[in-house]
Amino acid sequence: MLARDLMSTGLLTFLPEMGLEAAARAMAERGVSGAPVVREDGLLVGIITEGDLIRRLSDAAAPKSGWFASLFSAAEKEAARFARVRGRTVQDAMTTDIASVDEDETAERIAHIMASRGVRRVPVLRDGVLVGVVSRADLLRALIIGEAGTAVARSDAEIRRALSAALREQPWFDRQLMFFDVADGAVRLHGFCRSEDIRRALRVLAEGVPGVKRVETDFAAPPPFLLGAR
């Protein structure tokens, strides 16, 4: 699925000049943990989140650096902290380092951005203008829809061919020690398997083949003479 299929619209947004107290109240009333910050023309300039507001309170309570410690701290960092703590508008506390995507970005790529950046939402832009936001909840809905859409009817022969092709692409599949059978849509993996990680990967791979109804694993540990021969 693409960002345009996942994103939420009709968003709560703030102008950079809006007061922080009003923004926090609006977020609480709408039950959202973050909102995009846009200019009058719709261009995205930042995101304000609960985390930003909490950091503001945390920084305000942190002890101030003495003159000696300040010699070893970057002036820009201290100035940014001062503005975040003392500022009264959204633009003073918002996050400006934003990972955004366009409408054609895939759900997988968006999920990677969220995981690598540690963010809960990703703005969707069209020519720099905000058109929606994909949240973690949106991705979960996509996962549910995707799982439901995999229930397709396929013959055992079709499943066997698809599974065989998928296994051949995996470097951890040993065709001399591992085998599978397919009957009425059920896959039975058997033979010898060296580790629980490989067993789990085989099960996950088989479960992902369209048409598979059930997967069973029946592996034994390889005997020493087989391990020594490899």
KOLPAMAR-324525 format. One record per residue (C-alpha): residue number from 1; x negated, y negated, z. Coordinates in nm, 3 decimals, padded with zeros to 5 digits. Layout:
N
atom i:NUM east:X north:Y up:Z
...
***
This chain:
230
atom i:1 east:00.000 north:00.000 up:00.000
atom i:2 east:-00.106 north:-00.357 up:-00.065
atom i:3 east:-00.106 north:-00.665 up:00.155
atom i:4 east:00.201 north:-00.804 up:-00.025
atom i:5 east:00.393 north:-00.489 up:00.074
atom i:6 east:00.279 north:-00.500 up:00.437
atom i:7 east:00.269 north:-00.864 up:00.535
atom i:8 east:00.516 north:-01.041 up:00.757
atom i:9 east:00.655 north:-01.375 up:00.639
atom i:10 east:00.862 north:-01.641 up:00.812
atom i:11 east:00.570 north:-01.694 up:01.047
atom i:12 east:00.523 north:-01.919 up:01.344
atom i:13 east:00.254 north:-02.166 up:01.238
atom i:14 east:00.097 north:-02.473 up:01.395
atom i:15 east:-00.053 north:-02.793 up:01.262
atom i:16 east:-00.409 north:-02.862 up:01.384
atom i:17 east:-00.296 north:-03.177 up:01.567
atom i:18 east:-00.025 north:-03.001 up:01.770
atom i:19 east:-00.068 north:-03.009 up:02.148
atom i:20 east:-00.197 north:-02.691 up:02.309
atom i:21 east:00.073 north:-02.684 up:02.575
atom i:22 east:00.350 north:-02.696 up:02.313
atom i:23 east:00.178 north:-02.427 up:02.107
atom i:24 east:00.137 north:-02.197 up:02.407
atom i:25 east:00.504 north:-02.246 up:02.496
atom i:26 east:00.613 north:-02.166 up:02.138
atom i:27 east:00.401 north:-01.848 up:02.135
atom i:28 east:00.553 north:-01.735 up:02.464
atom i:29 east:00.907 north:-01.804 up:02.346
atom i:30 east:00.856 north:-01.615 up:02.020
atom i:31 east:00.671 north:-01.333 up:02.193
atom i:32 east:00.366 north:-01.352 up:01.963
atom i:33 east:00.004 north:-01.328 up:02.065
atom i:34 east:-00.134 north:-01.543 up:01.786
atom i:35 east:-00.035 north:-01.781 up:01.508
atom i:36 east:-00.201 north:-01.930 up:01.198
atom i:37 east:-00.300 north:-02.296 up:01.193
atom i:38 east:-00.230 north:-02.470 up:00.862
atom i:39 east:-00.254 north:-02.817 up:00.717
atom i:40 east:00.045 north:-03.004 up:00.581
atom i:41 east:-00.026 north:-02.858 up:00.235
atom i:42 east:-00.024 north:-02.501 up:00.370
atom i:43 east:-00.398 north:-02.440 up:00.354
atom i:44 east:-00.517 north:-02.214 up:00.635
atom i:45 east:-00.770 north:-02.375 up:00.870
atom i:46 east:-00.769 north:-02.143 up:01.172
atom i:47 east:-00.585 north:-01.907 up:01.404
atom i:48 east:-00.488 north:-01.971 up:01.765
atom i:49 east:-00.451 north:-01.664 up:01.984
atom i:50 east:-00.392 north:-01.571 up:02.345
atom i:51 east:-00.760 north:-01.484 up:02.356
atom i:52 east:-00.854 north:-01.838 up:02.258
atom i:53 east:-00.637 north:-01.980 up:02.536
atom i:54 east:-00.775 north:-01.734 up:02.791
atom i:55 east:-01.133 north:-01.818 up:02.691
atom i:56 east:-01.044 north:-02.185 up:02.738
atom i:57 east:-00.935 north:-02.116 up:03.096
atom i:58 east:-01.234 north:-01.889 up:03.158
atom i:59 east:-01.482 north:-02.148 up:03.032
atom i:60 east:-01.320 north:-02.415 up:03.247
atom i:61 east:-01.382 north:-02.204 up:03.558
atom i:62 east:-01.737 north:-02.109 up:03.463
atom i:63 east:-02.015 north:-02.293 up:03.649
atom i:64 east:-02.170 north:-02.578 up:03.456
atom i:65 east:-02.524 north:-02.539 up:03.335
atom i:66 east:-02.781 north:-02.740 up:03.526
atom i:67 east:-03.016 north:-02.977 up:03.350
atom i:68 east:-03.299 north:-02.723 up:03.355
atom i:69 east:-03.085 north:-02.444 up:03.205
atom i:70 east:-02.954 north:-02.684 up:02.943
atom i:71 east:-03.306 north:-02.720 up:02.809
atom i:72 east:-03.288 north:-02.361 up:02.685
atom i:73 east:-02.932 north:-02.369 up:02.547
atom i:74 east:-02.830 north:-02.493 up:02.206
atom i:75 east:-02.674 north:-02.836 up:02.209
atom i:76 east:-02.416 north:-02.724 up:01.954
atom i:77 east:-02.303 north:-02.439 up:02.180
atom i:78 east:-02.259 north:-02.668 up:02.479
atom i:79 east:-02.071 north:-02.922 up:02.267
atom i:80 east:-01.837 north:-02.653 up:02.134
atom i:81 east:-01.765 north:-02.534 up:02.486
atom i:82 east:-01.692 north:-02.889 up:02.601
atom i:83 east:-01.443 north:-02.945 up:02.317
atom i:84 east:-01.274 north:-02.609 up:02.381
atom i:85 east:-01.230 north:-02.677 up:02.752
atom i:86 east:-01.141 north:-03.046 up:02.738
atom i:87 east:-00.954 north:-03.061 up:02.407
atom i:88 east:-00.578 north:-03.101 up:02.405
atom i:89 east:-00.488 north:-02.994 up:02.052
atom i:90 east:-00.471 north:-02.664 up:01.869
atom i:91 east:-00.770 north:-02.750 up:01.651
atom i:92 east:-00.987 north:-02.780 up:01.963
atom i:93 east:-00.924 north:-02.423 up:02.079
atom i:94 east:-00.851 north:-02.233 up:01.757
atom i:95 east:-01.077 north:-01.977 up:01.592
atom i:96 east:-01.208 north:-02.094 up:01.255
atom i:97 east:-01.416 north:-01.789 up:01.157
atom i:98 east:-01.125 north:-01.613 up:00.985
atom i:99 east:-01.123 north:-01.290 up:00.787
atom i:100 east:-00.847 north:-01.333 up:00.528
atom i:101 east:-00.735 north:-01.129 up:00.226
atom i:102 east:-00.535 north:-01.187 up:-00.091
atom i:103 east:-00.206 north:-01.021 up:-00.176
atom i:104 east:-00.368 north:-00.735 up:-00.368
atom i:105 east:-00.588 north:-00.612 up:-00.082
atom i:106 east:-00.530 north:-00.251 up:00.024
atom i:107 east:-00.408 north:-00.131 up:00.363
atom i:108 east:-00.731 north:00.066 up:00.406
atom i:109 east:-00.947 north:-00.241 up:00.351
atom i:110 east:-00.735 north:-00.449 up:00.589
atom i:111 east:-00.765 north:-00.178 up:00.854
atom i:112 east:-01.144 north:-00.182 up:00.809
atom i:113 east:-01.151 north:-00.561 up:00.855
atom i:114 east:-00.947 north:-00.535 up:01.174
atom i:115 east:-01.168 north:-00.261 up:01.315
atom i:116 east:-01.501 north:-00.422 up:01.223
atom i:117 east:-01.403 north:-00.775 up:01.329
atom i:118 east:-01.205 north:-00.672 up:01.636
atom i:119 east:-00.898 north:-00.874 up:01.531
atom i:120 east:-00.527 north:-00.797 up:01.559
atom i:121 east:-00.404 north:-00.978 up:01.250
atom i:122 east:-00.533 north:-01.077 up:00.905
atom i:123 east:-00.389 north:-01.375 up:00.713
atom i:124 east:-00.283 north:-01.321 up:00.352
atom i:125 east:-00.362 north:-01.612 up:00.117
atom i:126 east:-00.262 north:-01.715 up:-00.232
atom i:127 east:-00.505 north:-01.975 up:-00.368
atom i:128 east:-00.600 north:-02.062 up:-00.012
atom i:129 east:-00.240 north:-02.114 up:00.097
atom i:130 east:-00.098 north:-01.892 up:00.369
atom i:131 east:00.180 north:-01.661 up:00.245
atom i:132 east:00.188 north:-01.401 up:00.522
atom i:133 east:00.004 north:-01.209 up:00.792
atom i:134 east:-00.070 north:-00.839 up:00.825
atom i:135 east:-00.075 north:-00.726 up:01.188
atom i:136 east:-00.166 north:-00.398 up:01.350
atom i:137 east:00.206 north:-00.324 up:01.380
atom i:138 east:00.244 north:-00.373 up:01.004
atom i:139 east:-00.036 north:-00.123 up:00.941
atom i:140 east:00.126 north:00.130 up:01.174
atom i:141 east:00.450 north:00.100 up:00.977
atom i:142 east:00.253 north:00.161 up:00.657
atom i:143 east:00.099 north:00.472 up:00.811
atom i:144 east:00.443 north:00.606 up:00.906
atom i:145 east:00.579 north:00.539 up:00.557
atom i:146 east:00.271 north:00.697 up:00.401
atom i:147 east:00.301 north:01.010 up:00.613
atom i:148 east:00.669 north:01.045 up:00.525
atom i:149 east:00.591 north:01.003 up:00.157
atom i:150 east:00.348 north:01.297 up:00.147
atom i:151 east:00.623 north:01.558 up:00.186
atom i:152 east:00.634 north:01.677 up:-00.173
atom i:153 east:00.715 north:02.023 up:-00.303
atom i:154 east:00.429 north:02.206 up:-00.474
atom i:155 east:00.374 north:02.567 up:-00.562
atom i:156 east:00.113 north:02.778 up:-00.382
atom i:157 east:-00.096 north:02.785 up:-00.699
atom i:158 east:-00.094 north:02.404 up:-00.719
atom i:159 east:-00.189 north:02.376 up:-00.353
atom i:160 east:-00.467 north:02.630 up:-00.401
atom i:161 east:-00.616 north:02.438 up:-00.694
atom i:162 east:-00.594 north:02.103 up:-00.516
atom i:163 east:-00.745 north:02.238 up:-00.195
atom i:164 east:-01.026 north:02.415 up:-00.379
atom i:165 east:-01.115 north:02.095 up:-00.566
atom i:166 east:-01.112 north:01.890 up:-00.245
atom i:167 east:-01.331 north:02.140 up:-00.059
atom i:168 east:-01.591 north:02.148 up:-00.337
atom i:169 east:-01.651 north:01.775 up:-00.284
atom i:170 east:-01.741 north:01.818 up:00.085
atom i:171 east:-02.107 north:01.879 up:00.174
atom i:172 east:-02.006 north:02.054 up:00.498
atom i:173 east:-01.794 north:02.319 up:00.324
atom i:174 east:-01.984 north:02.646 up:00.281
atom i:175 east:-01.807 north:02.849 up:00.014
atom i:176 east:-02.014 north:03.156 up:00.105
atom i:177 east:-01.888 north:03.161 up:00.464
atom i:178 east:-01.550 north:02.984 up:00.453
atom i:179 east:-01.233 north:03.100 up:00.276
atom i:180 east:-00.865 north:03.011 up:00.258
atom i:181 east:-00.531 north:03.166 up:00.166
atom i:182 east:-00.206 north:02.993 up:00.071
atom i:183 east:00.139 north:03.148 up:00.121
atom i:184 east:00.472 north:02.962 up:00.112
atom i:185 east:00.294 north:02.629 up:00.157
atom i:186 east:00.101 north:02.747 up:00.464
atom i:187 east:-00.280 north:02.739 up:00.450
atom i:188 east:-00.493 north:02.982 up:00.648
atom i:189 east:-00.861 north:02.890 up:00.678
atom i:190 east:-01.087 north:03.174 up:00.786
atom i:191 east:-01.440 north:03.310 up:00.777
atom i:192 east:-01.735 north:03.173 up:00.970
atom i:193 east:-01.766 north:02.817 up:01.099
atom i:194 east:-02.066 north:02.671 up:01.281
atom i:195 east:-01.905 north:02.390 up:01.476
atom i:196 east:-01.579 north:02.252 up:01.609
atom i:197 east:-01.634 north:01.931 up:01.413
atom i:198 east:-01.641 north:02.122 up:01.083
atom i:199 east:-01.335 north:02.324 up:01.188
atom i:200 east:-01.147 north:02.002 up:01.263
atom i:201 east:-01.255 north:01.842 up:00.935
atom i:202 east:-01.136 north:02.145 up:00.739
atom i:203 east:-00.797 north:02.134 up:00.911
atom i:204 east:-00.758 north:01.760 up:00.847
atom i:205 east:-00.856 north:01.801 up:00.481
atom i:206 east:-00.608 north:02.085 up:00.428
atom i:207 east:-00.329 north:01.894 up:00.604
atom i:208 east:-00.385 north:01.605 up:00.365
atom i:209 east:-00.324 north:01.812 up:00.052
atom i:210 east:00.025 north:01.729 up:-00.084
atom i:211 east:00.267 north:02.018 up:-00.043
atom i:212 east:00.091 north:02.181 up:00.253
atom i:213 east:00.344 north:02.259 up:00.527
atom i:214 east:00.119 north:02.411 up:00.791
atom i:215 east:-00.252 north:02.481 up:00.850
atom i:216 east:-00.400 north:02.760 up:01.059
atom i:217 east:-00.768 north:02.811 up:01.134
atom i:218 east:-00.909 north:03.151 up:01.214
atom i:219 east:-01.284 north:03.109 up:01.219
atom i:220 east:-01.550 north:03.307 up:01.400
atom i:221 east:-01.898 north:03.191 up:01.494
atom i:222 east:-02.156 north:03.300 up:01.235
atom i:223 east:-02.368 north:03.597 up:01.343
atom i:224 east:-02.737 north:03.524 up:01.404
atom i:225 east:-02.854 north:03.699 up:01.088
atom i:226 east:-02.638 north:03.468 up:00.873
atom i:227 east:-02.771 north:03.159 up:01.045
atom i:228 east:-03.127 north:03.276 up:01.010
atom i:229 east:-03.085 north:03.345 up:00.641
atom i:230 east:-02.988 north:02.986 up:00.561
***
